[in-house]
């Protein structure tokens, strides 16, 4: 068989591409980073033997095994690092190890924020801007990690991008004080939505449900949720001096999703009372000046332009969808290390009062006389709610739309089955008991087990 031409070559090529799942040792020089992309099917195991390495600002402990699944990230080496790794999908001859050219800018930005914290009881409130895949969220996560590394700060991370499932299921805007180390093994920031015992300090976010996938589908509703979140944050900062001094790090939607005249940015800056801004990426000077002029009344001259982060990895739509799906699953079932058991409840059609946000891109015929922030009633039927993620509001079941949209969230539920013949709905909830007698808000997200 060896006489067949090309047989050995193809076998060697397959081994080169697929890897061997053996334990390998890797040395990475100071200032370099290893860019990694792993799937659920081929997890990566990493153990640092010597040196200081970090992921999004969180240091990896030596002699501790970390397992990564469905994750795109970079391991940055603060010192010369020796580590061992194992992954069936990676080959030691084809690893992406490059110099990090932007770490110095991140350090300088961190020290500038530290100076603002030490000089005033009102800490920095920084707006992070940029295009998609510029590294906005990576920068926010790194700044949060650095802030809590040496001092007892609790920076408030604010996510204004509803497509990201950070500390909440997708379709929400959220804010949470980062009071302890973040889980480096979790692509959704980790340990945020579980109701069981966790290895790390569980985070308690303030969440507002937008319910749609893109802000362009109903921008007035999006800013209604942003305004409500800003109001809640103002109350929190007023009553929590530590979080107020630690400051807020505000992660925005990509710039191309906001108005070209930057009026959206001006509104966000006013609502969150920002006093600094950073924009990632290469832009024309005229573009930067227009943003600076729009925000100057809030930030003065504190607009910093940084290059796209070296460790930023382009995320395709398939991967973003997988992160959203993982976040929904984590909410109900937990993680590999914290397994949860959700409860299924049966509900009659007549016991459900459901609403949904208006989607102006999907339905151009919506009545223009109605307020875009009003919710539309939902008819219970399999085509509408089967496999849908629904938000449970604190508003009583028969409340009008205006009350439902302003009510806080009790949590989320998942419609797993709709039986038209029996007029019954099977709903998954994270805690035992009957479905609360509250108004439900249908989201655009679905999850099929």
N, C-alpha and C positions, 0 to 999 in steps of 0.2 A: 504493500500500500504506500510505502514511502516514496515509490517511484513516480506516483502521480504528481505532476507539476503543480506547484502552488499550494499543496496541502499543508505543509509545515508552515509556510508563510502566513496563511489565513489563521491557523491556530495561534501563532505568536501574536498576530494583530488583535485577535479576540482577547487574549490575556492582557495585552497592553491597554485596551480600552476598558475592560471590565474590572481589572484589579484581581487580587487573589485572596482577600479577606484575611491576610496574615498580619501579625503585629509588626509595625515598622517604626523605626526611630528617625526623627527629623530634627535637624538643627536649623534655627532661623536667627539671622543676625539682628541686632538692635536696630530699631527703626523700620523694619520690614514687616509685612503682613501677609498672611495666607488667606486668600479668598476661596471660600468654600461654598459649594452648592450640593446639598444632599437631599434625597427623596425619602419617602416613607418606607420604600421597599429595601433600601440599602442604608441603614443608619451608620453614622460615623461615631466611633469611640475615640476620645482624646484624653490623654493624661499627661500633665506637665511634670517633667522630672526636675528641671532646674530653670531659674530665671523667672522674670515677671512677664506674663502675657495677659491680655485683657480682651474682652468682647464688649463693645459699646461702653467702654469705661469701667466695666466691672472686672476685677482681677480674678483670674483662675487660680484656685488653690493648688498647691503642688501635691503630687501623689494622690489625687482624687480623680476618679474616672467620671468623665462627662459624656453623655450620649445625646447626639443631635439627630433629629428626624425632620424631614420636610422644611428645610431651613436654608436660607442664603445669607451668609454673614462673613465677617473677616475676623481673624485672630491677629491682633496687633502686638508686637513684641517691644515692650519698654526696655528690656535688657536682652542680651543674648539668651535664647531659649532652646532647651532641649526637651522634646516631647515625644511620646509614643502615640501611634494612631492605628486604627483598623477600620477598613470599609471595603466592601466587595465591589463598589462602583468607582473607586479611585485607584489610580496607579501611581507609585512613587516617582515614576519618571515623567509624569505629566501634571504636576501640581502647580497652581498659580500663586507664586510667591513674588511679590513686587515691593518696591520701596514706597513707604507712606510719606507723601509730600505735604500733607495738610494737617498732620498732628500738631505741629507747632502753632498753627492758627487756632486750633481748638483749645490748646493750653492757654494761649493768650486771652481768648474769649472767656474761658473759665476764670482766670485770674482777675479779669475786668469785672466779672459778675461778683466775685468774692469781695472786691474792693467796694462795690456798691452795697453789698450786704453789711459790711463792717462799718460803713460810714453813715448808715441811716436805718431807722426802725422799719421803714418801708423799703423792702428789697427790690431787686430788678424785676421788671415785668417785660420780658423780651419776646418779640414777635419773630418767628422763624419762617422765612419766605423762600420760595424757590420753585423750580419746575418739578415734574414727576421724575423720580429716580435721581434727584440731585443730592440726596442724603439728609433731607430735613429731619425725618424721624430718627435716623441714626444719630444726628447731632443732638437732638433733644434728649435722647436716651443717655448719651455720653455725658452731657452737661448735668443731668439729674444724678448719674452715678458719681461723678466727680464731686458734686455738691455735698453728698452724704458720706464721702469717703473719710474725711478727716475731722469733720465737725458735725454736731448734732442738728443739722438743718433738715427741713422737710420741704423741699421745693415742690410747688404745685405744677404738675404736668397737665396741660390742657390740650386735648385732641379735638380739632375742629374739622377733621376730614372724615366724613361718615363712611367712606369706603374702607377705612382702616378699622380693624377689630382690636382696639387697644383698650383694655380694662372694661370691655363691654362687648356684646354681640355686634355685628356690623349694622350700619344704618343709624348710628348714634353719634352725638357729640358728648364728650365726657371730660371730667377733671378729677384728679386724685393726687393727694399729697404723697410723695415718695419718701417714706419714712424708714425704709430698710432696703437691704440689698435686693436687686432684681435677679430673677432666675435666668441665667445665661443660656440655659438649655431650651427655653421656650420662645418661639418666634412671635408669640402674641404678648410678650412681656411677662406673662406667667403669674400664677397664684393670685388672681384678681377676682374671680367670680365663683370660686368654689365655696361650698358650705361645710366642708369637712375639715379635718385636721390637715395642716400643711407644713411642709418643712421650713418654708420661709414665711415671713410676716405677711398675712393676707391684706390686700389693699381694698379700701372701701371707696369706690368712685361715686361721684355725682354724675348721673346719667340723664340725658334728655334724648328722647326717641324722635328722630327725623323720619325714619321709616322707608325712605326711598334710597335708591342706589347712588344717584348723582344729584348734586345740588342744583343743576340746571333744570331738573324735572319740576322743581317748585322752590325757586329761590326765596320768595317771601316766607314760606314755611320754614326753610332752613334758617333764615335770620331770626325768625320768631324763637326757634330753639336756641340759637346762639345767645340771644338777648336774655332768655330765661336762665341759661347756664351762667352768663355773666352776672346776673342778679344774685344767684345762689353763691357764686364765688365771692362776690362783694360781702355778703353776709358772713361767709366762712372766714374771710380775712379780717373782718371787723372783730370777730370773736376769738381769733387764734393768732396771737402775736408771733409765735414761732414760725408758722407758715407764712405770715405776712412778711416777716423779715427774710425768710428764705427765698421769697420771690416766686414768680410764675414764669413758666417756659411754655409758650403757646405755639403749637404745631398747626399750621394752616393747610388748607387745600392747595393743590398746585395753582400757580399764578394764572395759567390759561383758563381755569374754571371761574375766575373772578372777573369783574368788570374791567374793561380796558382803561377806563378813566380812573381806576383805583378807588372809586367811591366805596366799594365793598371793604377794602383795606382800611379806609378812613373810619368806617362804621365799626369795624372790629377793634381798631385802636382806641376809639372813644369808649366803647363798652367795657373793654378790659383795662383801660387806663394805662396803656403801655408807656414805657419810658426809654425803650431801646428796641432796635430791630436789626436783624441780620438777614441778608439775602445770599443764597448759595447759587453759584453758577456764573458763567461768563455773559455779561450784558453790556450793551452799548452805554456810554456815559450819559447820553440823553435820557435813556430809559431809567437809569438810576437817579438822575436828577428829578425826574417827574415823580418818582416814588418819594424821594426825600422831601420835595416841596409839599406833597400831599400829607405826609406824616410829621412835618416839621413842628407843628403846634403841639405835638405830643412828645416827640423824641429829641427835638432840637437838632443837634448834629450827630446824634448817636445812631447812625445807620452804617453798618459794616457790611462790605461785600467780600465774601470768601469764595474761593474756587469750589467746584463740586468735590465732595469728600473723596479721598483716594479709595476708601473702603466701600464706597457705594456700588451696589451691584444692580444691574437692570432687572426689574421684575416684570415678567410677562403677565398677561391677563389670567392665564391658567393658574399660575402660582398665587396670584392675588385671590382668586376664587377659592383655592385650596386653603388659604389662611382664614378666609371668612367661614368656610365650612368647619375648619378646626376649632374656631372660636365658638361656634354654635354647639358643636359636640362637647367642647370643654365645659360649657355652661351647664349642660345637663348630665354629662357622664364623667366629668373631671379629667384628669390626666393619667399618664401611665403610673405615676407615683402617688396620686391622690384619686382613687376611684370613687365615684359617686353613684348612687342608685336613685334615679328619678322615679316618680310615681305617675301611673296612668289613671286618669279619671274619666268616667263617662258622663256626658252632659247632654240634655235634651236641646233641640233646636231653640225652643222658646226661652231657654234659660241663658241664651247668649245674646249680648248686645255688642256688636262689633262695628268699628269705624275704620276707615282707611284714608290716608292723605291723598290729595288730588295730584295726579301726574299729568302735567300740561304738555309734555312731549309725547306721551303715549296716547292722550285723548285731546285732540285739538278742539273738540266740540263742547268742552265744558262751558257752562254758563259763565260768561265774563262778568255778570253782575254779582256773582257770589264772591265772597272774600277768599283769596287763594289759601289762607291759613285755616279755613273751615274744613272739617273732616266730612267725608261722605259716608252714609250708612251702608253697611255691607249685607247683602242677602246671603244667608247661609246656604251654600251649595258646594259640592265637591270641586267644581271648576274654580271657585273663588278661594277656598281656604285649605284644601287638601295639602298637607306637608308644609304649611305656612308657619313662619315664626311670628308670634303675636306678642305685643307688649301689653302688660296688665297695668292699668292706671289705678290711682287711688280714687278716681271719680266713681260715684255710685253708678250702677248699671244703667239707670234710666236718665243719666245726666245729659244735658245738651252738648253739642259739639264744642262750644266755647269753653265749657268747664272741663271737658275731657282733655283738650289741647293744653290747658294750663296746669293740669293736675300732675303731681309727682308720679314717678313710676314705682310700682310695687315689685315688678320683676318681669320675666318673660315665660312664655309657654310655647309648646310646639304641637300643632294639630297633626296627629299621626293617621287618623282614619275618619272618614265621613260616611255614615250609613244612611243613604237617602230613604231606603224602605222603612227603616225603624226610626228615622229622624233623630239619630243619635250621632254625637261627635266624641271621638276619643282624643283626649288632650294630655300631653306629657307636661308635668310640672316638677320643679326641683325639690319640693318639700311635700310631705304627706298631708292629706286632708282634701276637702272638697275644693273645687275651683272657686276662688273668691267671687263674691257677687259684685263685680266691678266691671267697668267698661273696658273692652279689649280694642286694641289698635292693630290692624293688620299691616304687616310690613311687606316689602317687595322681596324679602329673602325666604327661600324655601330650603328645607333639609330633608332628604330622603335617606333613611337608614339602609 
